[in-house]
Amino acid sequence: MKKIIAISLVASLSFASVLSDTKDNIFKQEANKAKQDSNALKNSWISPAKININYTKNTQNKISTDTKSIQIVWNQDIFRSGGIYYAIKYAKTLGIYNMDLIKQQKLNLIKQAFTLKTQILRDKLLLKQNLLKLANIEINVKVTKDNYLAGNADISDMNNILVQRDTQKMANLTLKQSIETEEKELAKLTNKNFELKNFPLITKDEYIKQNIAIKTLNDKAKSDYAKAKITTASYLPKLTANLQASHSNYDSEINSQDNIDNPWSAVLTLSMPLDINYKANIQSAKINYLKSKLDISDKSNELAQKYDETIDNINILKENTE
């Protein structure tokens, strides 16, 4: 297949750093937060243990009794019909998806910076060209004025050339204002003096496959698949372990010996929820996953059309410049 200039910036700009240090640091912090959130979610299936510490002092009939106790309680699901596996998988895929979103936002800003840089260079060249046009019009104004004074031109000729000069001056002023606006917008994104690059040639298949939007949607579909599995597992049997252990010390003035007690217990519970809405909730999760798959196909078709449209524009430009 014929190769052309890349429409996508993913391959070329994913390693580029043209944004300001402040914006780069913001994206780094967002990426770090996404990573920590993913790690926390990955371990969320592990229930926290609860520690209770009590100290009681009773005085009755001038006799004091001290009670010190510590208790550890842990209520943990050890089997969820596959729910634990998919909970971990969901956390990982969701973390990757969130990282993709951050990368996509950064790439969009980088693309915007390159676009503004290109527009500034283009408009400066147009302004240089327009200044030459204005200089030529000024010459024509002088010639027309001389002809008018000599009786070789009428007032309409003089008016026409003056209108051309005013129109060109207004166009130049508008272009200068556009350049100033573009430079201010670029300054919001970066304070670095980066150079424009020639992007590598890629095919349509490469453009779609490497596109960050497609990668993001693919990772979202994986995350939605794992979430659908979690939803299904939540209505299936699960096995829960309840562990309790404690240590108590009783100290009384009427008893010189300490009374120590170390009871513990372990309970296994098999349970399954009965919910009238379980079918609807499961189907809803599955539909959400199927929609994610359709979003990938729809985006791929959109990118293919955009690729073909850009190819046509490139070919037209080549024909006009050859």
N, C-alpha and C positions, 0 to 999 in steps of 0.2 A: 504494500500500500504506500502511496505517496506520502512523504513526510513534510510537515509544515512547521512554522513557528508555533511554539506552545501557546495555547490560550490559558492553560492553567499555570498558576505560579507555584503550585505545591512543590514540584520537584526542585525548582531553582531557589525558592525563597525559604524553604523549611529550615535551611541552615544559615540563612542570612540574618543579620542583626542591624537593621537600619533605624530602628526606633530609638527614642531617647532612653537614657539609662533608667530614668524614673519609670517609664512605661514597661521596660524590660523587667525591672524589679517587681512591678505589680503583677505581671504575668507569672513570674517565678513564685511569688507568694501564693497566687491562686492555684498554681500547679501543686505546690507543697501542701496546701490545704486539701485539695482534692485527693492527694495521696493519703493523708492522714485520715480523712473521712472514710476512704475505702478500707483502710486497715481496721478502723473501728467497726465498720459495718461487717467486715469479714469475721470478726470475733463476737458479733452481737448475739449469736446463737448460744454462747456460753453464759449461763446465768451467774450473776455475782453471788458470792457467799455472804451471809449476814453474820456479824459477830455482835453478840449482846453481852455486855459486862455490867454486873449489878453488885452493889455493895449496900447491905442493909444492917442497920444497928437498932436493936430493940432493947428497951429498958422496962422491966416489969418487976415490981416488988424489990426495987434496988438491985436487981440482977440484970446484967448486960449480956446480950447475945449478939455476936458479929457474924454476918453471913456474907461470904464473898463467892461469886459465881461467874463463870464465863461460859458462853454457849455459842457454838458454831452451827449454823443451819445452811444447807445447800440443797436447793431444789432444781435439778438439772434434767432437761430432756436428753436422753441418750439414743433415741431412735425416733425419727419422724417420717418414716416411709419415703426416704430419699430427700426430705425437706432440708436436712442439715447440709448435704452435699450441694444442693442447688442454692442454698442460702450463701454458702461460701463462693460459689460460682457467680451468683448474682452480684455480690460485693465486688469481685474482681472485674467483671464485665462493665459494671456501672462506673467503676473507677476509671477504666480505659475510656469509656464513653465521655465522661466528664473532662478527661485530659484532652480528648479530641475537640470538645467544644472550646476549650481554652486555646488550643493550637489554632483552631479555625478563626477565632476572634483575632488572634495575633496576626495570622496570615492576611486577614482582611485589612488590617491596619497597614501592614507592609505593602500590600497591593495598592491601597489608597495613597501611600507615600510615593510609590513609584509612578502612579497615575498623575499625581499633582506635579511631580518633578518633570514628567514628560510634557504636561500642559504648560508649565512655566517656560520650558525651553522652546516649545512650539510658539507660544504667544510672544516671546521675546523676538523670535525670528520674524513673526508677522509684523510686530511693531517696527522692527528695523526696515522691513519691506515697505510698510506704510509711510514711514518717514521719508523714504526715497520717493514714494508717490507724491507726498505732500510737497517735497522740494521741486518735483517736476511740475506740479500744479502751480506753484509760486512763479515758476518761470513762465508758464502759460498765462498767468494773470498779468505779468509784466508785458508780455508780447501783445496780449489782447488789449491791454490799456493803451499801449503805444499805437496799435492799429486803430483803436477807437478815437484817440486824439488826432490821428492823421486822417480820419474819415474813412478808414478801410474796414471798420466793424461797427455794428449798431449796438444799441443799449442792451438788447436781448443777449448778444454774445457775451457782453461784459457781465451781465447778471448770471448767466449760466456758469461761467468760469468761477465767479465768486461763490455760488452755491456749491460747486464741486469742492472748493477749498474749505468751506465751512463744514461740509459733510465729512470730508477727510479728517479735519481737525477733531470733530466729534467722535469719529470712529477711533482715532488714536487715543483720545482721552478715555473712552470706554475700555479699550484694550489695556491701557496703563492701570486702570482701576481693577480690571480682572486679574492682572499679574500681581498686584498688591494683595488682593483677596486670597489668591492661590498661595502666595508666599506666607501669609499669616496662617492659613490652614495647615500648610506643611510644617510650620514652626511649632504647631500644637502637637505634632506627631514625633518630630525629631529635631535635634540641633546638630546632627551629623551631616557632613558633606559627602554623601555617598554618590557613587557613579551609577548611571544606567547600564544595564547588562544586556547582552544578546542571549536570549533564552534558547535552550537546546530544542532541537526538532523532535516532535513526538507524533505518534499516530493517534487516530481517534480512540482505538482500544486502550492505548496507554493513558491518554488524557482522562478517560472515564475511570479506568482502574486506579490511577494514582490520585484522583481527585479527593481532597480532604472531606468534601461533603459526602461522598460515597462511603468512605471509610467510617465517618461518623455514624451514618445511618446503619451500616453493617454492624457496628459495635452496639448500637442501640437495639437492633433486632436480637442480638445475642443476649443482651440484658433483659429484654422483654420475654424472651424464651425461658430464661432461668426464673423470672418472676412468675410466669404462668405455671411452671412446675412447682414453685413454692406454694402458690395458691391451691393447686390440686392436692399437694401433700398435707396442707393444713386441715383438710377434711378427712384424712385417712388416719388409721390408728397410730398412736405414738406411745412410747414407753418413757416414763419419767422416774428418776431416782431421787428420793428424799433422804438426805443424810443429816443426822443430828448427833452432836457430841457435846458434852458439857463437863465442867469440873466445878465442884462446890466444896467450900470449906466452912464449917460451922464451928465457931469458937464461943464457948459460954463460960461465965465465971464459976458456975457450979460444976463444970467438968473440965478437969485439967488437960484432957486429951482433945485434940482437934478431931472433928468428925469430917471425913473426906468422902465424897461421892463422885464417881466418874461414869455416869450413865451414857449410853449411846444407843442409836437406833438407825436402821436402814430399811426403807420401804420402796418397793417397786410398784408403780401404778401404770396399768395399761388403760388408755382412754381413747375415745373417738367422739368428736363433736357431732351433734345432730342439728343441722341448720337447714331450714326450709329454703334458704336462698343459695345453697351451695352450688346448684347447677348453674344458676345465673352468674354467680361470681366467677366460677371456673370458665364459663363460656366467654365472659367479658375479658378475662385475662388472655384467653386464646385469641380472641378477635383483635385485641391490642397488638399481639405478636404478629398476626397475619397482616394487619395494617402496616406494621413496620416493614415487612417484606415487600408489600406493594409500594411503599414510599421509596424503596431502593430502585425498583423498576421504573417508577415514575421519574425519579431524579436522573436515572441513567438515560432515559429517553429525552429529558429536557437538556441534558448536557450534550447529547448527540446532535440535537437540533441546533444548539448554540455553536457547536463545533463546525457544523456544515455552514451556518450563517457566516461565521468568522472566516472560513475558507473562501467563501464567495467574495467577501469584502477584500481579502488579501489579493485574490486574483484580479479584482477590478483595479486595485491600486497598482498592481504590477503592470497591467495593460496600459494604464495611464502614465506610467513613469518610464516605460520602455520606448 
